[in-house]
Amino acid sequence: MNSSIRSKQIIIIGAVLLLVAFLFTRDIKGLVKPTEENGKMPEKGQMAGTESTPSTAVLSIETTSTAAKNVLNKNLATDITALENSYKGAKGAEKIELAKQLAQKWDDVEQITPSALYLEMIAQEEPSSKAWLAAGNQFMKAFESTQDSLAQPALLQKANTSYKKVLEKDATNIEAKTGLGVTIVNGLGAPMQGIAMLLEVVAKEPKNVKANMNLGIFSIKSGQFDKAIPRFNTVIAIAPTPEAYFYLGTALENLGKNKEAVDAYLSSKKLAANPTLSSFIDKKVTELKNKN
């Protein structure tokens, strides 16, 4: 390979890793962390943590509940503890009803992991495509929002399992197929298998936000910046988010479209209203303007 081309590729990959690493530590969610070596998806079965730490060893109602209560005020924590004590002593329909209350209660206070675990219990007791889809979506939301490197693979595995159970009952469920594809792209299988599933989704639903977003992210991570742009533009036209604009800016910047990249970054800054991200984007914008 020509040395100048190789150098350019290294610079591009480094820029992507820097930007993704920054977002991964912020409140902007939905990130997929690339490998340090080349920014591409892990090979099948190589997601960090999956080899040595099974889901059951990382996630339990008891441990996640205790950790979540540490960030709640005393009254909320006391209310949830009372519900949990009632749940432990209940049976049958009453136990399921209390699990539903606890899932909602944890969701209301934005503690997604314990909420997902109760939804999983509900789905196990009342198995239906709707119940498993709710659990899968909540596990995926928890995966996207946590920074716990041990919990991430466990949450992703539970989302994967939940979506598979939906598709066992309803093979045409687009939302479950999208979710399953996302879990595979994130490391639970051969990446191209997940990409193929997401492409099937957008073939049926060209404006599917989740599928387009994840196809765009994968395009960035694999250096296919030109393919990423229409994906993020589709997302922005339907549901503009700070993430979509930031990723769009990343793709545009790496294609040398600095003016358009600046506009995208500033839109991300406006929507996010996050001081740390704003400072980062201000520096990025200054850097890009000086290149023009």
C-alpha positions in Angstrom: 0.0 0.0 0.0 1.2 3.5 -0.8 2.7 5.1 2.3 0.9 8.4 1.9 -2.4 6.6 1.6 -1.6 4.5 4.6 -0.7 7.7 6.6 -3.9 9.3 5.6 -5.9 6.3 6.8 -4.2 6.3 10.1 -5.0 10.0 10.6 -8.6 9.5 9.7 -9.0 6.5 12.0 -7.4 8.5 14.8 -9.8 11.3 14.4 -12.8 9.0 14.5 -11.5 7.3 17.6 -10.9 10.6 19.3 -14.4 11.8 18.6 -16.1 8.5 19.5 -14.1 8.3 22.7 -15.2 11.8 23.6 -18.9 11.0 23.1 -18.6 7.7 24.8 -17.8 9.5 28.1 -20.6 12.0 27.8 -24.4 12.1 28.2 -24.8 11.6 24.4 -25.8 8.0 24.1 -26.1 5.2 21.5 -22.4 4.9 21.1 -20.6 1.7 20.0 -17.0 1.6 21.2 -14.5 0.6 18.5 -11.4 -1.5 19.2 -8.3 0.5 19.9 -6.4 -1.1 17.0 -8.5 0.0 14.0 -11.8 1.3 15.0 -13.7 -1.6 13.4 -16.2 -3.9 14.9 -14.9 -6.8 17.0 -14.9 -10.2 15.4 -17.6 -12.7 16.4 -17.6 -13.3 20.1 -14.9 -10.8 20.8 -16.8 -8.0 22.5 -14.9 -6.9 25.6 -15.9 -8.8 28.7 -18.1 -11.5 27.0 -15.5 -14.2 27.2 -14.9 -14.3 31.0 -17.9 -12.6 32.6 -21.4 -14.2 32.1 -24.5 -12.1 32.4 -25.7 -13.7 35.6 -22.4 -12.8 37.3 -22.7 -9.1 36.5 -26.4 -8.4 36.7 -28.8 -9.2 39.5 -31.8 -7.4 40.9 -30.1 -7.1 44.3 -26.9 -5.6 43.1 -28.4 -3.2 40.6 -31.1 -2.1 42.9 -28.6 -1.3 45.7 -26.4 0.6 43.3 -29.3 2.5 41.9 -30.7 3.5 45.3 -27.4 5.2 46.0 -28.2 8.0 43.6 -31.8 8.4 44.7 -33.1 10.6 47.5 -34.0 8.8 50.7 -37.8 9.0 50.2 -37.7 7.5 46.7 -35.3 4.7 47.8 -37.6 3.9 50.8 -40.6 3.7 48.6 -38.9 1.3 46.2 -37.5 -0.8 49.0 -41.1 -1.3 50.3 -42.3 -2.4 46.9 -39.4 -4.8 46.6 -40.1 -6.3 50.0 -43.7 -6.9 48.9 -42.5 -8.4 45.6 -40.3 -10.9 47.4 -43.2 -12.2 49.4 -45.8 -12.2 46.6 -46.8 -15.1 44.4 -48.6 -15.6 41.1 -50.5 -12.6 39.6 -49.7 -10.4 42.5 -45.9 -10.9 42.0 -46.2 -10.1 38.3 -48.2 -6.9 39.1 -45.6 -5.8 41.6 -42.9 -6.5 39.0 -44.7 -4.2 36.6 -44.9 -1.5 39.2 -41.2 -1.8 40.0 -40.2 -1.8 36.3 -42.2 1.5 35.9 -40.9 3.0 39.2 -37.3 2.4 38.2 -37.9 3.8 34.7 -39.5 6.9 36.2 -36.3 7.7 38.1 -34.2 6.9 35.1 -32.5 3.8 36.5 -32.8 1.7 33.4 -31.0 -1.5 34.4 -33.2 -2.6 37.3 -36.2 -1.6 35.2 -35.1 -3.9 32.4 -34.5 -6.8 34.8 -38.0 -6.6 36.2 -39.4 -6.4 32.6 -37.4 -9.6 31.9 -39.0 -11.3 34.9 -42.4 -10.3 33.6 -41.7 -11.7 30.2 -40.5 -15.0 31.7 -43.7 -15.3 33.6 -46.0 -14.0 30.9 -44.1 -14.8 27.7 -45.4 -12.8 24.7 -43.8 -10.9 21.9 -44.9 -7.6 23.5 -43.4 -8.5 26.9 -40.1 -9.7 25.4 -39.9 -6.7 23.1 -40.3 -4.3 26.1 -37.5 -6.2 27.9 -35.2 -6.1 24.9 -35.7 -2.4 24.3 -35.0 -1.6 27.9 -31.9 -3.7 28.0 -30.7 -2.0 24.9 -31.4 1.4 26.4 -29.5 0.4 29.5 -26.6 -0.8 27.4 -26.5 2.5 25.5 -26.6 4.6 28.7 -24.2 2.9 31.0 -20.5 3.4 31.2 -19.9 0.2 33.2 -17.6 -1.9 31.0 -18.6 -5.1 32.9 -22.3 -4.5 32.6 -22.3 -3.5 28.9 -21.7 -7.0 27.5 -24.2 -8.5 29.9 -26.9 -6.0 29.0 -26.2 -6.5 25.3 -26.5 -10.3 25.7 -29.8 -9.9 27.5 -31.2 -7.6 24.8 -30.0 -10.1 22.2 -31.8 -13.0 23.9 -35.0 -10.9 24.4 -35.2 -9.9 20.7 -34.6 -13.5 19.6 -37.6 -14.6 21.8 -39.7 -12.0 20.1 -38.8 -13.3 16.7 -39.5 -16.8 17.7 -43.1 -15.7 18.3 -43.3 -13.2 15.5 -40.7 -13.5 12.7 -42.0 -10.4 11.0 -41.5 -8.0 13.9 -39.5 -5.2 12.4 -38.6 -3.6 15.8 -37.2 -6.9 17.1 -35.3 -7.5 13.9 -33.8 -4.0 14.2 -32.9 -4.5 17.8 -31.3 -7.9 17.1 -29.3 -6.5 14.3 -28.0 -3.7 16.5 -26.9 -6.2 19.2 -25.0 -8.2 16.5 -23.3 -5.1 15.1 -22.3 -4.2 18.6 -20.4 -7.4 19.0 -22.7 -10.4 19.4 -21.9 -12.1 16.2 -20.3 -11.4 12.8 -20.8 -7.7 12.2 -21.9 -8.2 8.6 -24.7 -10.5 9.7 -26.1 -7.6 11.8 -25.6 -5.2 8.9 -27.5 -7.5 6.6 -30.4 -7.5 9.1 -30.4 -3.7 9.3 -30.4 -3.5 5.6 -33.4 -5.7 5.4 -35.2 -3.4 7.8 -34.5 -0.2 5.8 -35.5 -2.1 2.6 -38.9 -2.5 4.2 -38.9 0.8 6.2 -36.5 3.3 4.5 -37.1 5.8 7.3 -36.5 3.5 10.2 -34.5 5.7 12.6 -32.7 3.1 14.7 -31.6 1.0 11.7 -30.3 4.1 9.8 -28.5 5.4 12.8 -26.7 2.2 13.4 -25.9 1.7 9.8 -24.4 5.2 9.8 -22.3 4.5 12.9 -21.0 1.3 11.4 -20.1 3.2 8.2 -18.1 5.7 10.2 -16.3 3.0 12.1 -15.4 1.2 8.9 -14.2 4.5 7.2 -17.1 4.6 4.7 -17.9 8.2 5.5 -19.7 8.8 2.2 -22.2 6.1 3.0 -22.7 7.4 6.6 -24.0 10.9 5.4 -27.3 9.8 3.9 -28.0 7.6 6.9 -27.6 10.5 9.4 -29.5 12.8 7.1 -32.4 10.4 7.1 -32.4 10.3 10.9 -32.1 14.1 11.2 -35.1 14.6 8.8 -37.3 12.4 11.1 -35.9 12.7 14.6 -33.0 15.2 14.9 -30.7 14.4 17.8 -27.3 15.7 19.1 -25.8 12.2 18.3 -27.0 12.3 14.6 -25.7 15.8 14.0 -22.4 15.0 15.7 -21.9 11.8 13.7 -22.9 13.7 10.5 -20.2 16.3 11.3 -17.7 13.6 11.9 -18.4 12.1 8.5 -18.3 15.4 6.7 -15.1 16.5 8.4 -13.4 13.3 7.3 -14.4 13.9 3.7 -13.0 17.4 3.9 -16.3 19.1 3.8 -15.4 21.5 6.6 -18.1 24.1 6.2 -20.9 21.5 6.3 -19.2 19.8 9.2 -19.2 23.0 11.2 -22.9 23.5 10.6 -23.6 19.9 11.8 -21.4 20.3 14.9 -23.1 23.5 15.8 -26.5 21.9 15.4 -25.3 19.1 17.8 -24.2 21.7 20.3 -27.5 23.5 20.2 -29.6 20.4 20.7 -27.3 18.9 23.4 -26.9 22.0 25.5 -24.1 20.3 27.3 -21.3 22.6 28.6 -18.5 20.0 28.1 -19.7 19.1 24.6 -20.1 22.7 23.8 -16.5 23.5 24.7 -15.3 20.6 22.6 -17.3 21.6 19.6 -16.2 25.2 19.9 -12.6 24.1 19.7 -13.4 21.8 16.8 -15.3 24.5 14.9 -12.4 26.9 15.3 -10.0 24.3 14.0 -12.1 23.6 11.0 -12.7 27.3 10.2 -8.9 27.8 10.3 -8.5 25.1 7.6 -10.8 27.0 5.2 
